[in-house]
Amino acid sequence: MNSLYHRIYSRDFAAGTLLVSLVALLAAGLHNVAQGFADVQIDTSPLLHWGGAVAIELGVVAIGLTIAVRARTGHRNLRLYAGILLFVSASIFANYDASLQSLTGRTITWEAVQMLDAWTLAKGALLGGAIPLMVLLVIESLRELATAGPATAQAMGTHDLDEVGGRNETVVPRTLTPLPPTGNGVHAPVLVPIAPRADSSEARAPSPEAMRQLLVQEPTITATDVARRLRIGRATVYRWRDSIGARRDSGGWVLP
């Protein structure tokens, strides 16, 4: 049972589940966007409808992944955000329109929308209009898994404790220590626990000052590499960045 828990509570399982969800969301979005193109491109080939749907849905994924990859290196591009806003808006509109058509069974017009109740409008938004936003959320979740760092992965899959008697217990090393000689001159060995020596690398806990020194030594290092080197999360990196007054420009990190 414990092994099953660790397999489920792992980055690989989470990433696999997110990928399955992404594929399912894209499949639903493709159908809805293709239906929207069919409404505006009357008497045209279905290949055009599905081609436009593929272009929009893959555009959302491609630009979202580009933003996520650039975010890992600490770079931002406002044009990419404007582009994904355009793609997501088109996808949301097509999905919302298809959802309302499915709920009402008729073509949606302004007159038809005014006749719909608030519950039907909200249901259409949640069932269809939110699909592109959920795609972006899945992409962001995958980015968080990719930038979790080796320390998090090691903490999620650690096997430093041995199972003894149905519970996790730390195994303490023992050594043979001779006692004073007995009556016949023979030393009787006995097992005496030895206190484990603390690793000097683990004894030094990371701190904002350690991050400052790292940025001074390597001003072009990325936030992801800082998190990996110090074995902390990216959120901690940004919090410490603000506390030490550091900022990043095109040339690297700048410290006060």
C-alpha positions, 0 to 999 in steps of 0.5 A: 500500500505504501509503495502504491501511494508513492507511485501515485504521489509522484511527478511522473504520475502527475505529469501523465495525468496532466498530459491525458487531461490536455489531450482530452481538453484539446479534443473537446476544444477542436470539436467546438471550434470546428463547429464555430468555423462551420457556422461562419464558413457555410457550404465549405469543406469540413477540412477547412473547419477542422484545419482552422480549429487545429490551428487555433487550439495548437496555437494556444498550446504552442504559445503557452508552452513558449511563455512557460519555457521563457519564464523558466529563464526569467524572460518575459515577452508582452507580444507573446501574452498578447498573442495568446490572449488573441488565440484564447479569446477566439477559442473561448468564443467558439467553445462558448457558442458551441456549448450554448447551441448544444444546450438550446438546440438552435443557432445562437443569435443576439435575440436568442441570447436575450431569451436565455436565463442566467443558469443556461449562460453560466452552464455554457461558460463552465462547460465549454467556454472555460476549456481554453483556460483549463488548457493554460492551467494544465500547461502551467501545472506541467511547468511547475512540475518541470521546475520543482527541482531535484530536492523536491523530487528526492523528497517525494521519492526518498527511501532513506528510512527502512520499514521495521515492524510496520513503521518507518524507523531510522537504522542506526549503524553500530560498531564493535567496541571491546570491553575490559578483558574477562577472567580468561583474558578474552575481550568480549565485544559488544554492539554500541550505537554510533551517532550519525555524523551530520553532512556538512552540506546539509548542515548549512541551510540555504538563506537569502545571503547564500542566494546573494553570494550565488548571484554575485558569483554567477550573475547570469544564472537563471532562477531555475538554476538558483532553485536547483543549486540551493535546493529551494522552490522557485517561489522562495527564489522570488521571495528572497529576490525581493528581500535582498533587492535583486532584479534581473535585466538583459545582462543578468542579475543586478544587486544593490 
